[in-house]
Amino acid sequence: TWRFHDARRFGSQDIVDPTNKVSLRTSFIKWKSGDEWSARVRVSSAPKNEISAPVSLLFYIGEHRMDEQGAPSNTVRVIAPQNGPIGAHAPAVVHGTSDAVGGAYTLVVRSTSPQACSRTPSDGDTYWAAYERTAQPDVWKVHDDVLADMLGTRSAALKQAAELAERKEKRTSRRNRNRGRSAQHDHVDIASLGEQAPFTLRSAGQRTGNEVVLQRTVSSGCEIDVVFFRGHLDSDEVRERVDAVAGSALSAALAAARRAYKPRLAAALPLAKSSALDEPNVRVALRDAASCILGSIGFYYGRSRVKGRPDGASPLPQAALLAGAPSRPLFPRGFLWDDGFHLLVVAALDTRLAADQILHWTSLIDDAGWVAREQILGAEAEEKVPGEFIAQSRDHGNPPALLFAVSKVHALLAANTLRSLADPVSIQV
């Protein structure tokens, strides 16, 4: 659930995993003009639970763009650590190149609380495990490969631990026989070896590709900061610049953004003082709902498929869409009917953003005035839809709910009332 989101510079969400009894709080701030940003992930026990086992955080960094030959046109690689255990406060540094951000960039990932972040499943050292490889356009499926890699690591570790335990048992039996005692043949309990055989990444054996996954194993209370800089920074530049946008500086900026958010939201979506709705719990629900609507907005790119020809669905030209989604992990696509209503709220919170989204939707209208009611753009979006429902029919359409949003935005623009929740955070970096 997004607790805060201003659509541009600041957001904070809570994620509860009841199965693993873990809660995550993720927050972000964009600095200056948006060229640099910082994010924070905090690990804690889920409500009414206590984390007893280590928790692994996996950070995925991928470059999707391919050249005409189908090879990655952008790269990403781990600069530090190169290999082995490192100190609890030492950062992981990744260099990448991406056309989307104007060229070279550096990502720095580090802990803010060494004591809470010092837990690992083996010897107590804190380390980053890195997985690098070159993938084809389905780079977004990297989690499948990572899971297979980690299962392979665990299987090998379990086998090795079992073999060690069996050799130890045989040595003990021989000593007992030599001392005239009866031999004891205890069963090796593989389940009890779990702590010795953690789910950890293995290196893919290459130093440059278009995918990097970083793994950090932590305990409850750990905070990890992720910082983005333009350009490739060396280790000295990282040390000089990261403290200005991480750690205590990031904590202060997030606290200030939260304080600024509440009065801005109250001004954009006021509740009448005499209304029964003007209650603290209602204001919290309103804040969460507004934040979730803004946090659901994503950018999609690809071809819609339309039923029409006897030999199957014909794809439309490549198109882009900026739109909200009921659930970005489960439904990563635009819904025409839904967005007509979402945009009534977005317009009150960020008028320019709502106008931009409307322009994206209207650009998809064809010469006959038809627009697909679901915009399933790209392979990742298609993966979440049963095959028989991917192709849209020109005989189907949604009522024009988008006209509600058009009317709302037009009225705000006509009155020169441009609204925005964004906090103009600035810092010298």
C-alpha positions as a Markdown table, in Angstrom:
| # | Residue | x | y | z |
|---|---|---|---|---|
| 1 | Thr | 0.0 | 0.0 | 0.0 |
| 2 | Trp | 1.4 | 3.4 | -1.0 |
| 3 | Arg | 1.1 | 5.6 | 2.1 |
| 4 | Phe | 2.6 | 8.7 | 0.3 |
| 5 | His | 3.1 | 9.4 | -3.4 |
| 6 | Asp | 3.2 | 12.8 | -5.1 |
| 7 | Ala | 3.6 | 11.3 | -8.6 |
| 8 | Arg | 7.0 | 13.0 | -9.2 |
| 9 | Arg | 9.5 | 13.4 | -6.4 |
| 10 | Phe | 8.5 | 11.4 | -3.4 |
| 11 | Gly | 6.8 | 8.2 | -2.3 |
| 12 | Ser | 6.6 | 5.6 | 0.5 |
| 13 | Gln | 4.9 | 2.3 | 0.5 |
| 14 | Asp | 4.5 | -0.6 | 2.9 |
| 15 | Ile | 4.6 | -4.2 | 1.7 |
| 16 | Val | 3.6 | -7.1 | 4.1 |
| 17 | Asp | 4.6 | -10.7 | 3.3 |
| 18 | Pro | 2.6 | -12.8 | 5.7 |
| 19 | Thr | 4.0 | -16.1 | 4.5 |
| 20 | Asn | 7.6 | -15.1 | 5.4 |
| 21 | Lys | 6.5 | -12.8 | 8.3 |
| 22 | Val | 8.3 | -9.9 | 6.8 |
| 23 | Ser | 7.4 | -6.2 | 6.2 |
| 24 | Leu | 9.2 | -3.9 | 3.8 |
| 25 | Arg | 8.9 | -0.2 | 3.7 |
| 26 | Thr | 10.3 | 1.3 | 0.4 |
| 27 | Ser | 10.7 | 5.1 | 0.0 |
| 28 | Phe | 12.2 | 7.3 | -2.7 |
| 29 | Ile | 13.3 | 10.9 | -3.2 |
| 30 | Lys | 14.3 | 12.6 | -6.5 |
| 31 | Trp | 16.9 | 15.2 | -6.0 |
| 32 | Lys | 17.6 | 18.5 | -7.8 |
| 33 | Ser | 15.9 | 18.3 | -11.3 |
| 34 | Gly | 15.4 | 14.5 | -11.1 |
| 35 | Asp | 18.9 | 13.6 | -12.4 |
| 36 | Glu | 19.8 | 11.9 | -9.1 |
| 37 | Trp | 17.5 | 9.9 | -6.9 |
| 38 | Ser | 17.7 | 7.9 | -3.7 |
| 39 | Ala | 15.6 | 5.0 | -2.5 |
| 40 | Arg | 15.4 | 3.2 | 0.9 |
| 41 | Val | 14.3 | -0.3 | 1.8 |
| 42 | Arg | 13.6 | -1.1 | 5.5 |
| 43 | Val | 13.1 | -4.7 | 6.7 |
| 44 | Ser | 11.1 | -5.4 | 9.8 |
| 45 | Ser | 8.9 | -8.1 | 11.2 |
| 46 | Ala | 5.4 | -8.4 | 10.0 |
| 47 | Pro | 2.7 | -7.3 | 12.5 |
| 48 | Lys | 2.3 | -9.8 | 15.4 |
| 49 | Asn | 5.4 | -11.8 | 14.1 |
| 50 | Glu | 9.1 | -11.9 | 14.8 |
| 51 | Ile | 11.7 | -12.6 | 12.1 |
| 52 | Ser | 13.7 | -15.6 | 13.2 |
| 53 | Ala | 15.5 | -16.5 | 9.9 |
| 54 | Pro | 17.7 | -14.3 | 7.7 |
| 55 | Val | 16.0 | -12.3 | 5.0 |
| 56 | Ser | 17.5 | -11.9 | 1.5 |
| 57 | Leu | 16.9 | -8.7 | -0.5 |
| 58 | Leu | 17.5 | -9.0 | -4.2 |
| 59 | Phe | 18.1 | -5.9 | -6.3 |
| 60 | Tyr | 17.5 | -6.3 | -10.0 |
| 61 | Ile | 19.1 | -4.0 | -12.6 |
| 62 | Gly | 18.4 | -4.6 | -16.2 |
| 63 | Glu | 18.7 | -2.9 | -19.6 |
| 64 | His | 16.1 | -3.9 | -22.1 |
| 65 | Arg | 17.1 | -2.1 | -25.3 |
| 66 | Met | 18.5 | -4.3 | -28.1 |
| 67 | Asp | 20.3 | -3.3 | -31.3 |
| 68 | Glu | 19.3 | -4.3 | -34.9 |
| 69 | Gln | 21.2 | -7.6 | -34.5 |
| 70 | Gly | 19.3 | -8.5 | -31.3 |
| 71 | Ala | 22.3 | -7.8 | -29.0 |
| 72 | Pro | 22.1 | -5.6 | -25.9 |
| 73 | Ser | 22.9 | -2.0 | -26.9 |
| 74 | Asn | 23.3 | -1.0 | -23.2 |
| 75 | Thr | 25.5 | -2.6 | -20.5 |
| 76 | Val | 25.6 | -2.9 | -16.7 |
| 77 | Arg | 28.4 | -4.3 | -14.5 |
| 78 | Val | 29.4 | -4.6 | -10.9 |
| 79 | Ile | 32.4 | -2.5 | -10.0 |
| 80 | Ala | 32.6 | -3.3 | -6.3 |
| 81 | Pro | 32.8 | -5.7 | -4.5 |
| 82 | Gln | 34.7 | -7.8 | -6.9 |
| 83 | Asn | 34.6 | -11.0 | -4.9 |
| 84 | Gly | 34.2 | -12.4 | -1.3 |
| 85 | Pro | 33.0 | -10.9 | 2.0 |
| 86 | Ile | 33.1 | -7.2 | 2.6 |
| 87 | Gly | 32.4 | -5.0 | 5.6 |
| 88 | Ala | 28.9 | -4.3 | 6.8 |
| 89 | His | 28.9 | -0.7 | 5.7 |
| 90 | Ala | 30.8 | -1.1 | 2.4 |
| 91 | Pro | 28.6 | -0.3 | -0.6 |
| 92 | Ala | 28.0 | -2.3 | -3.8 |
| 93 | Val | 28.7 | -0.1 | -6.9 |
| 94 | Val | 27.3 | -0.7 | -10.3 |
| 95 | His | 28.2 | 1.1 | -13.6 |
| 96 | Gly | 25.7 | 1.1 | -16.5 |
| 97 | Thr | 24.9 | 2.8 | -19.7 |
| 98 | Ser | 21.4 | 3.5 | -20.9 |
| 99 | Asp | 20.0 | 5.7 | -23.6 |
| 100 | Ala | 16.9 | 6.3 | -21.4 |
| 101 | Val | 19.0 | 8.3 | -18.9 |
| 102 | Gly | 21.3 | 10.0 | -21.4 |
| 103 | Gly | 24.3 | 7.6 | -21.2 |
| 104 | Ala | 26.5 | 6.5 | -18.2 |
| 105 | Tyr | 25.2 | 6.1 | -14.7 |
| 106 | Thr | 26.3 | 4.8 | -11.3 |
| 107 | Leu | 24.2 | 3.0 | -8.8 |
| 108 | Val | 25.4 | 2.7 | -5.2 |
| 109 | Val | 23.7 | 0.3 | -2.8 |
| 110 | Arg | 24.7 | 0.4 | 0.9 |
| 111 | Ser | 23.4 | -0.3 | 4.4 |
| 112 | Thr | 22.6 | 2.5 | 6.9 |
| 113 | Ser | 22.6 | 0.2 | 10.0 |
| 114 | Pro | 25.6 | -2.1 | 10.1 |
| 115 | Gln | 24.5 | -4.0 | 13.2 |
| 116 | Ala | 21.1 | -4.9 | 11.8 |
| 117 | Cys | 22.5 | -5.6 | 8.3 |
| 118 | Ser | 25.4 | -7.8 | 9.4 |
| 119 | Arg | 23.6 | -11.1 | 9.4 |
| 120 | Thr | 24.5 | -13.8 | 6.9 |
| 121 | Pro | 23.6 | -17.5 | 6.9 |
| 122 | Ser | 27.1 | -18.8 | 7.2 |
| 123 | Asp | 30.0 | -17.1 | 9.0 |
| 124 | Gly | 28.7 | -13.8 | 10.2 |
| 125 | Asp | 30.4 | -11.7 | 7.6 |
| 126 | Thr | 28.3 | -9.3 | 5.6 |
| 127 | Tyr | 28.6 | -9.6 | 1.8 |
| 128 | Trp | 27.0 | -8.9 | -1.5 |
| 129 | Ala | 26.4 | -11.7 | -3.9 |
| 130 | Ala | 26.3 | -10.6 | -7.6 |
| 131 | Tyr | 24.8 | -12.4 | -10.6 |
| 132 | Glu | 25.6 | -11.0 | -14.0 |
| 133 | Arg | 24.7 | -12.2 | -17.5 |
| 134 | Thr | 23.7 | -11.2 | -21.0 |
| 135 | Ala | 20.1 | -11.8 | -21.8 |
| 136 | Gln | 17.9 | -11.4 | -24.9 |
| 137 | Pro | 14.8 | -9.1 | -24.9 |
| 138 | Asp | 13.1 | -11.1 | -22.1 |
| 139 | Val | 15.5 | -9.5 | -19.6 |
| 140 | Trp | 12.4 | -9.0 | -17.4 |
| 141 | Lys | 12.3 | -12.8 | -16.8 |
| 142 | Val | 15.6 | -12.7 | -14.9 |
| 143 | His | 13.9 | -13.8 | -11.7 |
| 144 | Asp | 13.2 | -17.2 | -13.2 |
| 145 | Asp | 16.9 | -17.7 | -13.9 |
| 146 | Val | 17.9 | -16.3 | -10.5 |
| 147 | Leu | 15.6 | -18.8 | -8.7 |
| 148 | Ala | 17.1 | -21.7 | -10.7 |
| 149 | Asp | 20.6 | -20.4 | -9.8 |
| 150 | Met | 19.8 | -20.1 | -6.1 |
| 151 | Leu | 18.1 | -23.6 | -6.0 |
| 152 | Gly | 21.2 | -25.0 | -7.6 |
| 153 | Thr | 23.4 | -23.3 | -5.0 |
| 154 | Arg | 21.3 | -24.6 | -2.1 |
| 155 | Ser | 21.2 | -28.2 | -3.5 |
| 156 | Ala | 25.0 | -28.2 | -3.9 |
| 157 | Ala | 25.4 | -26.8 | -0.4 |
| 158 | Leu | 23.0 | -29.3 | 1.1 |
| 159 | Lys | 24.9 | -32.2 | -0.6 |
| 160 | Gln | 28.2 | -30.9 | 0.6 |
| 161 | Ala | 26.9 | -30.4 | 4.1 |
| 162 | Ala | 25.4 | -33.9 | 4.2 |
| 163 | Glu | 28.7 | -35.5 | 2.9 |
| 164 | Leu | 30.6 | -33.6 | 5.6 |
| 165 | Ala | 28.2 | -34.8 | 8.3 |
| 166 | Glu | 28.4 | -38.4 | 7.0 |
| 167 | Arg | 32.2 | -38.4 | 7.1 |
| 168 | Lys | 32.1 | -36.9 | 10.6 |
| 169 | Glu | 29.7 | -39.7 | 11.7 |
| 170 | Lys | 32.0 | -42.4 | 10.2 |
| 171 | Arg | 35.0 | -41.0 | 12.0 |
| 172 | Thr | 33.1 | -41.0 | 15.3 |
| 173 | Ser | 32.0 | -44.6 | 14.7 |
| 174 | Arg | 35.5 | -45.7 | 14.0 |
| 175 | Arg | 36.7 | -44.0 | 17.3 |
| 176 | Asn | 33.9 | -45.7 | 19.2 |
| 177 | Arg | 34.8 | -49.1 | 17.8 |
| 178 | Asn | 38.5 | -48.6 | 18.6 |
| 179 | Arg | 37.5 | -47.7 | 22.2 |
| 180 | Gly | 35.3 | -50.9 | 22.5 |
| 181 | Arg | 32.0 | -49.0 | 22.3 |
| 182 | Ser | 29.1 | -50.0 | 20.1 |
| 183 | Ala | 28.9 | -48.0 | 16.9 |
| 184 | Gln | 26.2 | -45.4 | 16.6 |
| 185 | His | 24.7 | -44.8 | 13.1 |
| 186 | Asp | 22.7 | -41.7 | 13.3 |
| 187 | His | 20.5 | -40.5 | 10.4 |
| 188 | Val | 21.7 | -37.3 | 8.8 |
| 189 | Asp | 18.8 | -34.8 | 9.0 |
| 190 | Ile | 19.0 | -32.7 | 5.8 |
| 191 | Ala | 16.4 | -30.3 | 7.1 |
| 192 | Ser | 18.6 | -29.4 | 10.1 |
| 193 | Leu | 21.3 | -28.3 | 7.6 |
| 194 | Gly | 19.2 | -25.4 | 6.3 |
| 195 | Glu | 21.2 | -22.7 | 8.0 |
| 196 | Gln | 24.4 | -24.2 | 6.5 |
| 197 | Ala | 22.8 | -24.2 | 3.0 |
| 198 | Pro | 21.3 | -20.8 | 2.3 |
| 199 | Phe | 19.7 | -19.6 | -0.9 |
| 200 | Thr | 22.6 | -17.6 | -2.3 |
| 201 | Leu | 23.5 | -16.5 | -5.8 |
| 202 | Arg | 26.4 | -17.8 | -7.8 |
| 203 | Ser | 28.4 | -15.6 | -10.2 |
| 204 | Ala | 27.4 | -16.2 | -13.8 |
| 205 | Gly | 31.1 | -15.9 | -14.7 |
| 206 | Gln | 31.1 | -12.7 | -16.6 |
| 207 | Arg | 31.7 | -9.1 | -15.6 |
| 208 | Thr | 29.6 | -7.2 | -18.2 |
| 209 | Gly | 26.1 | -7.9 | -19.5 |
| 210 | Asn | 22.7 | -6.3 | -19.5 |
| 211 | Glu | 21.5 | -7.8 | -16.2 |
| 212 | Val | 22.8 | -7.6 | -12.7 |
| 213 | Val | 21.2 | -9.0 | -9.5 |
| 214 | Leu | 22.6 | -8.0 | -6.1 |
| 215 | Gln | 21.8 | -10.1 | -3.0 |
| 216 | Arg | 22.1 | -8.9 | 0.6 |
| 217 | Thr | 21.1 | -11.1 | 3.5 |
| 218 | Val | 19.9 | -9.1 | 6.5 |
| 219 | Ser | 18.0 | -9.2 | 9.8 |
| 220 | Ser | 15.0 | -7.2 | 11.0 |
| 221 | Gly | 15.7 | -3.5 | 11.4 |
| 222 | Cys | 18.1 | -3.3 | 8.4 |
| 223 | Glu | 17.9 | -0.3 | 6.1 |
| 224 | Ile | 19.4 | -0.4 | 2.6 |
| 225 | Asp | 19.9 | 2.8 | 0.6 |
| 226 | Val | 20.0 | 2.8 | -3.3 |
| 227 | Val | 21.4 | 6.0 | -4.9 |
| 228 | Phe | 21.5 | 6.9 | -8.6 |
| 229 | Phe | 24.1 | 9.3 | -10.1 |
| 230 | Arg | 24.6 | 10.3 | -13.7 |
| 231 | Gly | 28.1 | 9.4 | -15.0 |
| 232 | His | 30.5 | 6.7 | -14.0 |
| 233 | Leu | 31.9 | 7.6 | -10.5 |
| 234 | Asp | 35.1 | 6.1 | -9.2 |
| 235 | Ser | 35.4 | 5.0 | -5.6 |
| 236 | Asp | 36.7 | 8.3 | -4.3 |
| 237 | Glu | 33.8 | 10.2 | -5.9 |
| 238 | Val | 31.3 | 7.7 | -4.5 |
| 239 | Arg | 32.7 | 8.3 | -1.0 |
| 240 | Glu | 32.5 | 12.1 | -1.5 |
| 241 | Arg | 29.0 | 12.3 | -2.9 |
| 242 | Val | 26.9 | 9.4 | -1.4 |
| 243 | Asp | 26.7 | 10.9 | 2.2 |
| 244 | Ala | 24.8 | 13.9 | 0.8 |
| 245 | Val | 22.0 | 11.8 | -0.6 |
| 246 | Ala | 21.9 | 8.7 | 1.7 |
| 247 | Gly | 22.0 | 7.9 | 5.4 |
| 248 | Ser | 21.0 | 10.8 | 7.7 |
| 249 | Ala | 20.5 | 13.2 | 4.7 |
| 250 | Leu | 18.0 | 10.9 | 3.1 |
| 251 | Ser | 16.2 | 10.3 | 6.5 |
| 252 | Ala | 15.8 | 14.1 | 6.9 |
| 253 | Ala | 14.6 | 14.6 | 3.3 |
| 254 | Leu | 12.0 | 11.8 | 3.6 |
| 255 | Ala | 10.7 | 13.2 | 6.9 |
| 256 | Ala | 10.4 | 16.7 | 5.4 |
| 257 | Ala | 8.5 | 15.3 | 2.4 |
| 258 | Arg | 6.1 | 13.5 | 4.6 |
| 259 | Arg | 5.4 | 16.7 | 6.6 |
| 260 | Ala | 4.8 | 18.7 | 3.4 |
| 261 | Tyr | 2.6 | 16.1 | 1.9 |
| 262 | Lys | -0.3 | 16.2 | 4.4 |
| 263 | Pro | -1.3 | 19.9 | 4.0 |
| 264 | Arg | -0.9 | 19.7 | 0.2 |
| 265 | Leu | -3.2 | 16.7 | 0.0 |
| 266 | Ala | -5.8 | 18.4 | 2.3 |
| 267 | Ala | -5.8 | 21.4 | 0.0 |
| 268 | Ala | -6.2 | 19.3 | -3.1 |
| 269 | Leu | -8.9 | 17.0 | -1.7 |
| 270 | Pro | -10.5 | 18.9 | 1.2 |
| 271 | Leu | -13.0 | 17.4 | 3.6 |
| 272 | Ala | -15.7 | 19.7 | 5.0 |
| 273 | Lys | -15.0 | 20.5 | 8.6 |
| 274 | Ser | -18.6 | 19.9 | 9.6 |
| 275 | Ser | -18.7 | 16.6 | 7.7 |
| 276 | Ala | -18.7 | 13.3 | 9.5 |
| 277 | Leu | -15.9 | 12.3 | 7.2 |
| 278 | Asp | -13.5 | 14.7 | 8.8 |
| 279 | Glu | -12.0 | 12.1 | 11.1 |
| 280 | Pro | -8.4 | 11.0 | 11.4 |
| 281 | Asn | -9.0 | 7.5 | 10.1 |
| 282 | Val | -10.9 | 8.8 | 7.1 |
| 283 | Arg | -8.0 | 11.2 | 6.3 |
| 284 | Val | -5.6 | 8.3 | 6.5 |
| 285 | Ala | -7.8 | 6.2 | 4.2 |
| 286 | Leu | -8.0 | 9.2 | 1.8 |
| 287 | Arg | -4.2 | 9.7 | 1.8 |
| 288 | Asp | -3.6 | 6.0 | 1.1 |
| 289 | Ala | -6.2 | 5.8 | -1.7 |
| 290 | Ala | -4.8 | 9.0 | -3.4 |
| 291 | Ser | -1.3 | 7.7 | -3.1 |
| 292 | Cys | -2.2 | 4.3 | -4.5 |
| 293 | Ile | -3.8 | 5.9 | -7.5 |
| 294 | Leu | -0.7 | 7.9 | -8.2 |
| 295 | Gly | 1.6 | 5.0 | -7.4 |
| 296 | Ser | -0.2 | 2.7 | -9.9 |
| 297 | Ile | 0.8 | 4.9 | -12.9 |
| 298 | Gly | 3.2 | 3.2 | -15.2 |
| 299 | Phe | 4.7 | 3.5 | -18.7 |
| 300 | Tyr | 3.9 | 0.8 | -21.3 |
| 301 | Tyr | 5.3 | 0.3 | -24.8 |
| 302 | Gly | 4.5 | -2.2 | -27.5 |
| 303 | Arg | 1.9 | -3.4 | -30.0 |
| 304 | Ser | -1.8 | -4.1 | -29.3 |
| 305 | Arg | -3.2 | -7.0 | -31.2 |
| 306 | Val | -6.6 | -6.7 | -32.9 |
| 307 | Lys | -8.9 | -9.4 | -34.2 |
| 308 | Gly | -9.8 | -9.0 | -37.8 |
| 309 | Arg | -8.0 | -11.3 | -40.2 |
| 310 | Pro | -8.9 | -15.0 | -40.7 |
| 311 | Asp | -5.3 | -16.0 | -40.1 |
| 312 | Gly | -5.2 | -14.5 | -36.7 |
| 313 | Ala | -4.7 | -11.2 | -34.9 |
| 314 | Ser | -2.9 | -8.4 | -36.6 |
| 315 | Pro | -0.7 | -6.1 | -34.5 |
| 316 | Leu | -1.1 | -2.4 | -34.5 |
| 317 | Pro | 1.8 | 0.0 | -34.8 |
| 318 | Gln | 4.2 | 0.5 | -31.8 |
| 319 | Ala | 2.5 | 2.7 | -29.2 |
| 320 | Ala | 3.3 | 4.2 | -25.8 |
| 321 | Leu | 0.9 | 4.7 | -22.9 |
| 322 | Leu | 1.2 | 6.4 | -19.6 |
| 323 | Ala | -1.7 | 5.0 | -17.5 |
| 324 | Gly | -2.8 | 3.7 | -14.1 |
| 325 | Ala | -3.3 | 0.0 | -13.4 |
| 326 | Pro | -5.4 | -1.9 | -10.8 |
| 327 | Ser | -2.2 | -3.8 | -9.9 |
| 328 | Arg | 1.1 | -3.3 | -11.7 |
| 329 | Pro | 2.5 | -6.8 | -10.8 |
| 330 | Leu | -0.7 | -8.6 | -11.8 |
| 331 | Phe | -2.2 | -6.4 | -14.5 |
| 332 | Pro | 0.6 | -4.4 | -16.1 |
| 333 | Arg | -1.5 | -2.7 | -18.7 |
| 334 | Gly | -3.8 | 0.2 | -19.3 |
| 335 | Phe | -7.6 | 0.0 | -18.9 |
| 336 | Leu | -9.6 | 2.7 | -20.7 |
| 337 | Trp | -12.7 | 2.6 | -18.5 |
| 338 | Asp | -10.8 | 2.5 | -15.2 |
| 339 | Asp | -8.5 | 5.4 | -16.1 |
| 340 | Gly | -11.4 | 7.7 | -16.9 |
| 341 | Phe | -12.3 | 7.6 | -13.2 |
| 342 | His | -8.7 | 7.4 | -11.9 |
| 343 | Leu | -7.9 | 10.6 | -13.8 |
| 344 | Leu | -10.6 | 12.6 | -11.9 |
| 345 | Val | -8.4 | 12.1 | -8.8 |
| 346 | Val | -5.1 | 12.6 | -10.7 |
| 347 | Ala | -6.3 | 15.9 | -12.1 |
| 348 | Ala | -7.0 | 17.2 | -8.6 |
| 349 | Leu | -3.5 | 16.1 | -7.5 |
| 350 | Asp | -1.3 | 16.8 | -10.5 |
| 351 | Thr | -3.1 | 18.5 | -13.4 |
| 352 | Arg | -0.3 | 18.4 | -15.9 |
| 353 | Leu | 0.2 | 14.6 | -15.3 |
| 354 | Ala | -3.5 | 14.0 | -15.9 |
| 355 | Ala | -3.4 | 16.0 | -19.1 |
| 356 | Asp | -0.3 | 14.0 | -20.3 |
| 357 | Gln | -2.2 | 10.7 | -19.6 |
| 358 | Ile | -5.2 | 11.9 | -21.6 |
| 359 | Leu | -3.0 | 12.8 | -24.5 |
| 360 | His | -1.5 | 9.3 | -24.4 |
| 361 | Trp | -4.9 | 7.7 | -24.5 |
| 362 | Thr | -6.3 | 9.9 | -27.3 |
| 363 | Ser | -3.2 | 9.2 | -29.4 |
| 364 | Leu | -4.3 | 5.6 | -29.5 |
| 365 | Ile | -7.7 | 6.4 | -31.2 |
| 366 | Asp | -7.8 | 5.1 | -34.8 |
| 367 | Asp | -9.3 | 6.8 | -37.8 |
| 368 | Ala | -12.7 | 5.1 | -37.1 |
| 369 | Gly | -12.8 | 6.5 | -33.6 |
| 370 | Trp | -12.1 | 3.2 | -31.9 |
| 371 | Val | -9.6 | 2.5 | -29.1 |
| 372 | Ala | -8.8 | -0.9 | -27.5 |
| 373 | Arg | -10.3 | -1.0 | -24.0 |
| 374 | Glu | -7.3 | -2.9 | -22.7 |
| 375 | Gln | -3.8 | -1.8 | -23.8 |
| 376 | Ile | -1.7 | -4.9 | -23.6 |
| 377 | Leu | 1.6 | -3.5 | -24.8 |
| 378 | Gly | 4.8 | -5.6 | -24.9 |
| 379 | Ala | 5.8 | -9.1 | -24.0 |
| 380 | Glu | 5.8 | -8.6 | -20.3 |
| 381 | Ala | 2.2 | -7.3 | -20.3 |
| 382 | Glu | 1.1 | -10.2 | -22.6 |
| 383 | Glu | 2.7 | -12.7 | -20.2 |
| 384 | Lys | 0.0 | -11.8 | -17.6 |
| 385 | Val | -3.0 | -12.3 | -19.9 |
| 386 | Pro | -4.4 | -15.6 | -21.1 |
| 387 | Gly | -3.7 | -16.0 | -24.8 |
| 388 | Glu | -7.3 | -16.0 | -25.9 |
| 389 | Phe | -7.9 | -12.6 | -24.4 |
| 390 | Ile | -4.8 | -10.7 | -25.8 |
| 391 | Ala | -6.3 | -9.8 | -29.2 |
| 392 | Gln | -8.9 | -7.0 | -28.9 |
| 393 | Ser | -12.1 | -6.9 | -30.9 |
| 394 | Arg | -13.2 | -3.8 | -32.8 |
| 395 | Asp | -16.8 | -4.8 | -31.9 |
| 396 | His | -16.1 | -4.2 | -28.2 |
| 397 | Gly | -15.7 | -0.8 | -26.6 |
| 398 | Asn | -16.0 | 0.9 | -23.3 |
| 399 | Pro | -18.4 | 3.8 | -22.5 |
| 400 | Pro | -16.5 | 7.1 | -22.8 |
| 401 | Ala | -15.5 | 7.5 | -19.2 |
| 402 | Leu | -12.4 | 9.4 | -20.3 |
| 403 | Leu | -14.6 | 12.4 | -21.1 |
| 404 | Phe | -15.2 | 12.9 | -17.4 |
| 405 | Ala | -11.4 | 13.4 | -17.0 |
| 406 | Val | -11.2 | 15.6 | -20.1 |
| 407 | Ser | -13.9 | 17.9 | -18.7 |
| 408 | Lys | -12.2 | 18.1 | -15.3 |
| 409 | Val | -8.8 | 18.9 | -16.8 |
| 410 | His | -10.2 | 21.5 | -19.2 |
| 411 | Ala | -12.0 | 23.2 | -16.3 |
| 412 | Leu | -8.8 | 23.4 | -14.3 |
| 413 | Leu | -6.7 | 24.7 | -17.2 |
| 414 | Ala | -9.4 | 27.2 | -18.1 |
| 415 | Ala | -9.3 | 28.6 | -14.6 |
| 416 | Asn | -5.5 | 28.5 | -14.6 |
| 417 | Thr | -5.6 | 26.2 | -11.6 |
| 418 | Leu | -2.7 | 23.8 | -12.0 |
| 419 | Arg | -2.3 | 21.6 | -9.0 |
| 420 | Ser | 0.6 | 19.5 | -7.9 |
| 421 | Leu | 1.5 | 17.6 | -4.7 |
| 422 | Ala | 5.2 | 17.5 | -5.7 |
| 423 | Asp | 7.6 | 18.9 | -3.0 |
| 424 | Pro | 10.3 | 20.9 | -4.8 |
| 425 | Val | 13.2 | 19.1 | -3.0 |
| 426 | Ser | 16.6 | 20.4 | -4.0 |
| 427 | Ile | 20.1 | 19.5 | -2.8 |
| 428 | Gln | 23.6 | 20.1 | -4.1 |
| 429 | Val | 25.0 | 16.9 | -5.5 |
